[in-house]
Amino acid sequence: MKLTGEGTLLRIFIGESDKVHHQSLFEAIVLAAREHGLAGSTVLRGVEGFGAKSRTIHSAKILRLSEDLPIVVEIVDTEEKVKAFLFVVDKLLESAGGGAMVTLEKVDVIRYSAGKSTAA
């Protein structure tokens, strides 16, 4: 797959404890992105944050270890493919029933390539 030039970054902000069909929501999103042929995805685990309810700050501080840290799933591909995938994301978020924020932004893809295979 070739991907250079203008692309779109999809960011999905969720909680670590969000589940869909007995699976972590972030895992379900990543698997769905792969199944839909998107260029790639990355899951980032935050050390502290709060969401729309703003009642509690979730933190990884040693004395207050949270089990619901912020998670950000990032996916980059062409605008068309990312926008088509939004329907899938929406269905997963609805099934999970948790809070979320989804953002899109334009990005310049400088390089997208597979690394050298080390398999024999």
C-alpha positions as CSV (number, residue, x, y, z in Angstrom):
1,M,0.0,0.0,0.0
2,K,1.3,3.4,-0.9
3,L,0.4,6.4,1.3
4,T,2.1,9.7,1.0
5,G,1.0,13.3,0.9
6,E,-2.2,14.4,2.4
7,G,-3.9,12.1,4.8
8,T,-6.3,12.2,7.7
9,L,-5.6,11.4,11.4
10,L,-8.5,9.9,13.3
11,R,-8.1,10.1,17.1
12,I,-10.5,8.3,19.4
13,F,-10.3,9.2,23.1
14,I,-11.8,6.5,25.4
15,G,-11.2,4.9,28.8
16,E,-9.1,1.9,29.5
17,S,-11.9,0.0,31.1
18,D,-14.3,0.5,28.2
19,K,-15.4,-2.9,26.8
20,V,-17.4,-4.1,23.8
21,H,-18.5,-7.8,23.6
22,H,-16.2,-8.8,26.5
23,Q,-13.2,-7.2,24.7
24,S,-11.3,-4.0,25.4
25,L,-12.8,-1.3,23.2
26,F,-9.4,-0.1,22.0
27,E,-8.6,-3.7,20.9
28,A,-11.9,-3.9,19.0
29,I,-11.2,-0.6,17.2
30,V,-7.6,-1.7,16.2
31,L,-8.9,-5.1,14.9
32,A,-11.7,-3.4,13.0
33,A,-9.2,-0.9,11.4
34,R,-7.0,-3.8,10.3
35,E,-10.0,-5.7,8.9
36,H,-11.1,-2.6,6.9
37,G,-7.6,-2.2,5.4
38,L,-6.6,1.0,7.0
39,A,-2.9,1.9,6.9
40,G,-2.2,1.5,10.6
41,S,-3.2,2.3,14.1
42,T,-1.5,3.0,17.4
43,V,-2.9,2.9,21.0
44,L,-1.5,5.3,23.5
45,R,-2.1,5.0,27.3
46,G,-2.3,8.3,29.1
47,V,-0.9,8.8,32.6
48,E,-3.6,11.3,33.6
49,G,-6.8,12.8,32.3
50,F,-10.5,13.5,32.6
51,G,-13.5,13.3,30.3
52,A,-16.9,14.8,29.7
53,K,-18.1,14.0,33.2
54,S,-15.1,15.8,34.7
55,R,-15.8,14.5,38.1
56,T,-12.7,12.4,38.7
57,I,-9.2,12.8,37.3
58,H,-7.9,9.4,36.4
59,S,-4.2,9.1,37.2
60,A,-1.4,6.6,37.2
61,K,0.2,8.1,40.3
62,I,1.5,5.4,42.6
63,L,-0.8,6.2,45.5
64,R,-3.9,6.5,43.3
65,L,-3.5,3.8,40.7
66,S,-6.5,4.1,38.4
67,E,-7.9,1.2,36.5
68,D,-9.5,3.5,33.9
69,L,-6.7,5.5,32.5
70,P,-7.2,7.5,29.3
71,I,-6.6,5.7,26.0
72,V,-6.1,7.4,22.6
73,V,-6.4,5.3,19.5
74,E,-4.8,7.0,16.4
75,I,-5.4,5.9,12.9
76,V,-4.0,7.5,9.7
77,D,-5.1,6.8,6.2
78,T,-6.7,8.7,3.3
79,E,-9.6,11.0,4.1
80,E,-12.0,8.7,2.2
81,K,-11.0,5.5,4.0
82,V,-11.0,7.2,7.5
83,K,-14.4,8.8,6.9
84,A,-15.8,5.5,5.7
85,F,-14.5,3.9,8.9
86,L,-16.2,6.4,11.2
87,F,-19.5,4.3,10.8
88,V,-17.7,1.3,12.3
89,V,-16.2,3.4,15.1
90,D,-19.6,4.9,16.0
91,K,-21.2,1.4,16.2
92,L,-18.4,0.2,18.5
93,L,-18.7,3.3,20.7
94,E,-22.4,2.8,20.9
95,S,-22.0,-0.8,21.9
96,A,-19.5,0.0,24.6
97,G,-21.8,2.6,26.1
98,G,-19.0,4.7,27.5
99,G,-17.9,8.3,26.9
100,A,-15.7,9.1,24.0
101,M,-14.4,11.9,21.9
102,V,-13.5,11.5,18.2
103,T,-11.5,14.0,16.2
104,L,-10.2,14.3,12.7
105,E,-7.3,16.4,11.4
106,K,-5.4,16.7,8.1
107,V,-1.8,15.4,8.2
108,D,1.1,15.3,5.7
109,V,2.3,11.7,5.4
110,I,6.0,11.9,4.9
111,R,6.8,8.2,4.9
112,Y,4.8,5.0,5.2
113,S,6.7,1.8,4.7
114,A,7.1,-1.6,6.2
115,G,10.3,-2.4,8.0
116,K,12.7,-5.1,6.9
117,S,11.5,-8.6,7.8
118,T,13.6,-10.5,10.3
119,A,11.7,-13.7,9.8
120,A,13.7,-16.5,8.2
